Amino acid sequence: MTLKDKVIFISGSSRGIGLGIARIFAQNGAHVVLNGRKEIASDIIQELENYGVKVRVLLGDVSSFEETKRMIATIKDEFGRLDILVNNAGITRDQLLLRMSEEDFDDVYAINLKGTFNLTKHAIALMLKQKSGTIINITSVVGLAGNAGQVNYASSKAGIIGLTKATAKEVAARGITCNAIAPGYIKTEMTQQLSEKTKESIIQSIPARSIGTVDDIAQAALYLAQAKYVTGQVLSVNGGMYM
Ligand SMILES: NC(=O)c1ccc[n+]([C@@H]2O[C@H](COP(=O)([O-])OP(=O)(O)OC[C@H]3O[C@@H](n4cnc5c(N)ncnc54)[C@H](OP(=O)(O)O)[C@@H]3O)[C@@H](O)[C@H]2O)c1
């Protein structure tokens, strides 16, 4: 499938993995709809437009059912279609279970899991009418393996895997695929918060002995967006961290 003139919406694409995905799809000719809660730098928009594609920014919080509904309705009005949805927006609020507050748990679920539900629910109505579409959900290696200090995050990411498989089964016969990417440890602002000691011990636990890049994840998204006979899968991109 050629990506030229396809429309892709990537939640949480002002930086990090989401922006990396936006770049690779723009380079391949797709029109890109960016999202985040805060303003997106004009040089990022300019850089993507230089690939000759349309770039639209829709600010909004994915945890809000109404805001996600508005964003998908705007895409329908302005582009008439949505070919690829990437549910990428996500946060961490790490703490050992004993010390984890209810708020830390609820915030992570609201953005990571409910946010994925919100956008998928609104987008799927449009994709069903088109009889085509691709959904790519960004989960995590810790959704597969678990991780101390991340009960909230790991379970929200495991929930995304269940959501991915259930959605895939519901819509496979209608020409729509739904898959997940499970990144390992990737260099972004999210992981830069970790101490040098923690980073070093993570690197030692990765068979490839290196951290991943946003481009490693973007390449996986590019593959899934074009793989019409692949659905309900979790593609691990983790340097062998979890097999
Ligand atoms: N980095 C890793 O090693 C790693 C590993 C496994 C999985 N992941 C997953 O990959 C995804 C991206 O991670 P990243 O490392 O690129 O994170 P990041 O650098 O912190 O970027 C997160 C993005 O999500 C947006 N965002 C956060 N909350 C949002 C909300 N409620 N509504 C809309 N946008 C929101 C942020 O923009 P605003 O701040 O403007 O809202 C930003 O654009 C996440 O789902 C993360 O869990 C990352």
PDBQT file of the ligand as one rigid body, heavy atoms in Angstrom, charges set to zero:
ROOT
HETATM    1  N1  LIG A 301      10.238   6.058  25.651  1.00  0.00    +0.000 N 
HETATM    2  C1  LIG A 301      10.170   4.754  25.916  1.00  0.00    +0.000 C 
HETATM    3  O1  LIG A 301      11.165   4.098  26.277  1.00  0.00    +0.000 OA
HETATM    4  C2  LIG A 301       8.869   4.024  25.776  1.00  0.00    +0.000 A 
HETATM    5  C3  LIG A 301       8.881   2.639  25.956  1.00  0.00    +0.000 A 
HETATM    6  C4  LIG A 301       7.695   1.936  25.832  1.00  0.00    +0.000 A 
HETATM    7  C5  LIG A 301       6.530   2.593  25.493  1.00  0.00    +0.000 A 
HETATM    8  N2  LIG A 301       6.556   3.943  25.325  1.00  0.00    +0.000 N 
HETATM    9  C6  LIG A 301       5.286   4.584  24.989  1.00  0.00    +0.000 C 
HETATM   10  O2  LIG A 301       5.429   5.348  23.807  1.00  0.00    +0.000 OA
HETATM   11  C7  LIG A 301       4.546   6.462  23.845  1.00  0.00    +0.000 C 
HETATM   12  C8  LIG A 301       5.319   7.748  23.601  1.00  0.00    +0.000 C 
HETATM   13  O3  LIG A 301       6.335   7.844  24.588  1.00  0.00    +0.000 OA
HETATM   14  P1  LIG A 301       7.489   8.957  24.526  1.00  0.00    +0.000 P 
HETATM   15  O4  LIG A 301       8.662   8.363  25.204  1.00  0.00    +0.000 OA
HETATM   16  O5  LIG A 301       7.613   9.498  23.153  1.00  0.00    +0.000 OA
HETATM   17  O6  LIG A 301       6.840  10.054  25.523  1.00  0.00    +0.000 OA
HETATM   18  P2  LIG A 301       7.080  11.634  25.667  1.00  0.00    +0.000 P 
HETATM   19  O7  LIG A 301       8.376  12.021  25.057  1.00  0.00    +0.000 OA
HETATM   20  O8  LIG A 301       6.833  11.943  27.089  1.00  0.00    +0.000 OA
HETATM   21  O9  LIG A 301       5.895  12.244  24.769  1.00  0.00    +0.000 OA
HETATM   22  C9  LIG A 301       4.553  12.022  25.125  1.00  0.00    +0.000 C 
HETATM   23  C10 LIG A 301       3.647  12.714  24.156  1.00  0.00    +0.000 C 
HETATM   24  O10 LIG A 301       2.296  12.477  24.571  1.00  0.00    +0.000 OA
HETATM   25  C11 LIG A 301       1.632  13.730  24.713  1.00  0.00    +0.000 C 
HETATM   26  N3  LIG A 301       0.598  13.598  25.744  1.00  0.00    +0.000 N 
HETATM   27  C12 LIG A 301       0.747  13.246  27.034  1.00  0.00    +0.000 A 
HETATM   28  N4  LIG A 301      -0.436  13.228  27.662  1.00  0.00    +0.000 NA
HETATM   29  C13 LIG A 301      -1.368  13.547  26.724  1.00  0.00    +0.000 A 
HETATM   30  C14 LIG A 301      -2.784  13.684  26.737  1.00  0.00    +0.000 A 
HETATM   31  N5  LIG A 301      -3.492  13.492  27.854  1.00  0.00    +0.000 N 
HETATM   32  N6  LIG A 301      -3.414  14.028  25.588  1.00  0.00    +0.000 NA
HETATM   33  C15 LIG A 301      -2.715  14.239  24.456  1.00  0.00    +0.000 A 
HETATM   34  N7  LIG A 301      -1.381  14.122  24.387  1.00  0.00    +0.000 NA
HETATM   35  C16 LIG A 301      -0.718  13.789  25.500  1.00  0.00    +0.000 A 
HETATM   36  C17 LIG A 301       2.735  14.734  25.030  1.00  0.00    +0.000 C 
HETATM   37  O11 LIG A 301       2.385  16.063  24.689  1.00  0.00    +0.000 OA
HETATM   38  P3  LIG A 301       1.842  17.144  25.809  1.00  0.00    +0.000 P 
HETATM   39  O12 LIG A 301       2.844  17.098  26.915  1.00  0.00    +0.000 OA
HETATM   40  O13 LIG A 301       1.758  18.433  25.068  1.00  0.00    +0.000 OA
HETATM   41  O14 LIG A 301       0.495  16.652  26.201  1.00  0.00    +0.000 OA
HETATM   42  C18 LIG A 301       3.833  14.209  24.094  1.00  0.00    +0.000 C 
HETATM   43  O15 LIG A 301       3.598  14.665  22.774  1.00  0.00    +0.000 OA
HETATM   44  C19 LIG A 301       3.859   6.412  25.208  1.00  0.00    +0.000 C 
HETATM   45  O16 LIG A 301       2.605   5.783  25.097  1.00  0.00    +0.000 OA
HETATM   46  C20 LIG A 301       4.797   5.557  26.032  1.00  0.00    +0.000 C 
HETATM   47  O17 LIG A 301       4.136   4.921  27.092  1.00  0.00    +0.000 OA
HETATM   48  C21 LIG A 301       7.686   4.672  25.455  1.00  0.00    +0.000 A 
ENDROOT
TORSDOF 0
